[in-house]
Amino acid sequence: MIGFILAAGYGKRLRPLTEHVPKALAPMGGRPLLAWALERVAAAGPSAILVNSHHLAPRIAAYREESPIAFEISHEPEVRGTGGALHAATTRLAADESFCVANADILCTADLGRLHADFLATGAAIGLVADLREPKGSIYLEPRELAYLGVPAEGEAPVGSVGGDFVGIAFYRREVLDLLTPEDQSVVPVWQRARAAGLVVKVLPLGDHYWRDLGRPISLVEAHWDILTGRLPNRKLPDHLMLDLPGQRCFPRDFPVAMRERVGKLSWVEAAVPEGTSIRRSVALGRATLRPGAVYDRCLLTAWGEVDLGD
């Protein structure tokens, strides 16, 4: 299996952060989102890991030099969605019998090695990992055989179908690459093309695992809250940061006592907190500048300004 991590997008909702940092390198829990994705994919034992790039591509290339997990880069001259990313990387992906595609901005604790084994056991050409627990219904499936049936954008739910939430992770057999076209952008038509060609497209249940789409600013903040409340373990916290789980806070170890007292509950703070300033239910990333005397509540603060949570 080849692992393919999608990291080319602009991340417009995370501006101004993503005007300077690729979305895949946005900090989460003290390390880049891409580091989380690489760790998850590498644990499955792939023959190679491929990461696509476009927006601020030199930053992805620079990160490759420092990453403890080796990966190759598939650079794209334009962003064309998952379908376009697969088409651009067809030659490299065809080097193994199967491949796994994962979005860099979706955090998930599932065992991809186990899911890959489950996928191979089904004999399917495509396996879409989905959360079947109280889903909003981003995809439709047949509940008994777990066959993929479509998405809401294609029309009403098929008779007898149930909903599932696609978690941005999918497995493919090599033959699916033959269905790609240069015009593909979304990958959904490829799924439908596979069904029309008589290939089996299955839904793989996520099970009782954590996942969160971090493409929205509020979700990035909430993921930090999940670490602070113990819902999401963070086993690789940088040494310079200290987790205060009883107080549901995180701050640099060298913070003096007085500065620690300015950090309230559900706050992840990597920047200095001036005298008279208080921060709670917020994330202040490294090099963010906090104003003296300000009160921050439900904020995402970066070195380039505050990100609108949009909630």
N, C-alpha and C positions, 0 to 999 in steps of 0.2 A: 504493500500500500504506500502511495505517496500522499503526504499531507500538503494541502494547499490552503494557505491563510490569506483571506482577502483584506488588503490594507491600503487600497489605492484611493479611497474616497476623500472628499473634501471636508466632511464633518462640519457643514455650514451651521448647524444648530449649536455647535460648541464655540463659535466665534466670541471673542477675539482670540481665544487660545489656539484654535486651529488655523489662524492666519500665520502662526509662527511654528506650530508643532503639528505634524501629521496626526490625524485622529488616532491612528494605531499606536502612537507614542504618547498619547495623553496619559498623565499619571493617574494611577488607581492603586490605592493602598501602598504607596511608596515606590511603585515600579510601573513601567509602561504597560498599557493594555496588551501590547504585542508580546511582552514577556509572559503574561498569563496564558495567552493563546499558544505560544511556542511550547510552554511547559506541558499544557494539556495534550497537544498533538504529539510531542516527543515521547510522552509516556505510553503511547500506543505502539511504539516500536516501528515507525515508518522507515521505508528504504531511503527516503529523502523528504525534506520539507521545503516547499516553495512558498514564497511570499510575493504577492504582486504589489506594484507601486506605481504612483503617478504624482499625486499632490505632494509637494515637498519631498520628492523622491530621494534627493541626496541625503536627507536626514535618515531615511530607512537604510540606505547604503552605509552610512556612518554607524548606525546602530548594529548592523551586521558584524562589524569589526569588533565590537565589545560584547556581543551577546554570548553567553555561555553555551547556548544551543545553536549549532550551525544551521544555516538555511541559505537557499539560493533565492535570487530575485528574478521575477518576471516583470520587467518594466513595460508599462503600457503608455503609448503616446496620447491616449485619451481614455477617459473613464466611460465604460460601456456596460456597467452592471455585471452581475455574476455570469450571465450568458456570454458577454463579451470577454470577460476575464478567462473563462474556460477556453474559448476559441483561441485567444492569444497564446495560451499555454498548452495547446493541444499536443504538440510534439513532445514536450517534457512529460506531460501526464500520461502519455501512451507508453512510457517506459516501464510501467508496472501494470499488473492485471486489474488493480482497483485504485481508487483514490478517494480521499476524504476532503471535503471543502468546509471550511469554518470561517465565520466572520470574526475579524479581530476585535470588534466592538461588542461581541456577545460573550459574557462571562458565564461559564458553565462548569460544574464540578463532575460531570458524568465521566465514566471510564470509557474513553473512545476505543480502547483495545477490545473491551467486551462488546461494545456496540458494533464494532467492525466484524467480530466473530458472529454476532447475531445476524448481521446483514448477509454475510456469506452463507449462513445456514438457510436463509430464506430462498436462496437461488434467484433473488430479484436483481434487476439491472440497476435500480436506483432505490436507495433507502433514505427516507426523510425522517430525521429525529424530531419528535414532537412531544410536547407536554399534553397529556390527556386528562390532567387534573383540573377540573373547573375551567375549561378553555374558553377564550373569547371567540375562537373559531377562525383562525387565519387560514386553515386548510380543512377540507372535508375528507372523511375516510369511511370505509365500510368497517363496522365495529368488530365483526367476527374474524375476518381474514386480514384485517388491517391494510386493505388495499387503498391506495391514494385515489381520490375521486375528483379533486379539483380545488379551486380557490373561490372565494366570494366574488371576486372581480369578473369571473366567468359566468355568473348567473346565480340563481337560487340553489340552495342546498339540494343535492340529489335525494330522491326518496330513499329512506332507510339509512341515510348517512348520519354521522355524528361529527362534531367539530374537534379539532386539535389545534395546538399552537406550535407552529414550526419554530424551532429554536436556533435557526441559522447554521445547522450542521447537517451535512448530507454525505452519503456514500454513493459512489458510482463504480460500475464495472467499465472497463476500457471501451467496450463496444458503443457506449453512449456517445463517445467523442465523434463517432461517425454521423451523429444527428445534428451536430452544431453547424451553424451557418455564419458567414461574416456579418450578417445583419442582426444577429441575436444580441439583445441587451438583457432583458429579464431572463431568468432561467426557467420561469414557469412554462413558456411555450415548449421548451425542450422536454420537460416532464410530460406534457401532453403529446408531443411528437413520439416519445418513447411508448406511451400507451397505445397510440394509433399504430405503431409498428409491431405491436404484439409483445413488447417487453413488459416485464412485471415491475411495477412501481409500488413499493411498500412503505408503510409508516412504521418507524421503530420507536416504541414508547420510551420516553426519557426515564420514566420511573421516578423514584423519590430523590431527585437531585436538584441542587440549586441552579438557577439560570436567571440572567437578567440582561436585557438589551441596554447597552450603555450609550447608545447614540443620542439620547436626550439628556440635557444637562441635569434635570432633576434625578434621572436614573443614576447618573454618575455620583451624585451626592448620596442617594439612597444606598448605593453599593458600599460606600464608606460607612454609612450607618449600620449596614449588615455586618461589617467587620467589628464595629464597636459594640454591637449587641451579641456577638458570638454566633450569629447565623451563618456567616461566611468565614471560615478559618483563613488566616493569612500567615502561612508558615515561613514566608521569606521576607519579613519586615526588615528594612535596612537598619543597620546597627545604630545609626544616629537618631532613630525614632523610638519612642517609648509608648507602648499601649497601656493605658489605664482602664482596664475593662470594668472594674467596679464603678468608676466614674464615667464610663462610656466616652473616653477621650483619647486622643493621640496627639503628641507634641514632641519636639526635639528633646533629647536627653539633657542637653545643656541649658534648657530653659531654667532660669532662676525661679524660686518658689513664688515670688510675687507675680511673675508672668504666667506661671501655671494656673494661678488663681483666676486669671482673666479668661481662661478657656473653659467654657461651659459644657454641659452635657451634649452628647451627640455632635461633637466637633472634632474635625481632623485638621490640625494646624501644623503647617510646615514653615510658617513665616513668623517673624517677630510680632508680638502684640504690644503696642505702645501703652504707656500708662494712661489710665482713664478709658481705655478701649475694652469692650467685652464682645465675645463671640460665642454663639451657641447655635446648634443645629446647622452648622455650616462647614464648608471645606475651604481652607486657605492653602493653596499650593505653594511650592517653593518660590521665593522671590516676589510673592505678592506683597503689595504695600498697603498696610492697614492704616487708616487715618486715626490720629490721636483723638480720643474722646468719642469715637464712633461706636454705635451698637449694631452688630451684625447678627442677623437672624435669618436662617434659610437662605444662605448665600453660597455662591461658588466664585471664589476670588483667585485670580491668576496674576502673573507678572505683567500682563497686558491689560488688565482691567477685569471688571466683574462680568460674568456670563449670565445672561438672562435665563432664569430657570424655566420660563415659559409655562408655568403651571397655574 
